């Protein structure tokens, strides 16, 4: 039996991340959309030359807080522009939510780390999975990645310094995870290559972030944007990924059979919503972190889901336990078919040495 979910300690990285995200969204959709657009674009655009291998006179630097605030103040009164951003800022898009969280956790001061964090969830920076990658690279192993992160945490800074010969700022690790729907990826590839029509369906592609610290493991996710409106890409939760939106109803609690994490803490509303849930919704519903034991069960359940080959009751149940989404109910609500055959492929980005100070520094860019 897994231990009960632990409360988030005030000084933990999970607490600092959660606190900032709730404050960020509390200022309303207009300001959050504008701030996110301006800051994420300022971080990512200069990196395109790095990713493409073009000549660089100087390495791209991080945007300055004061400069970003000047741009926000100049544009906040352009109501038509801001309203357009609000319409485009789908916070129930798992890719967008995962990108935001990953940028908050990464070492943005380091160019290589910044490129990895920004590219992981960006099509323009080459981070979205393709069938070529699937054919060449093995699928990621979440249980192994989580076990490593927990082992590093338990070893502590002294243990890591003894093993690596260096002093590190933190033993906390974040794992950004992209679950790709290879059937949808292949359909998209066929559509591009042969200009053929692709059948609309609901996809299970998804992205989420796990943050491992001394209080437990926080799960950060959103679910819904673009999905049942027609799956044309299985890249792990993009705006056209096909993650049909499901409410977080009928979820299992962490530590229950299957190790699902959905609905932990304050629980979730029953039923199934065609609108999905945003990152803000998730934070308001999920008020505790998983224990390390519960997170281990979550990772095992995730691996079990990835091994399924048909969308049956077992696959639907596993997905519900993991993410709080009843995909069968979503498909029925939207009048779209479920994925028939399942072929999953996983990419994992490890973000090491996460500290509360780093989160606070990165958060200032977005405020």
Order of alpha helices (4+ residues) and beta strands (2+ residues): alpha-alpha-alpha-alpha-alpha-alpha-alpha-alpha-alpha-beta-alpha-beta-beta-alpha-alpha-alpha-alpha-beta-alpha
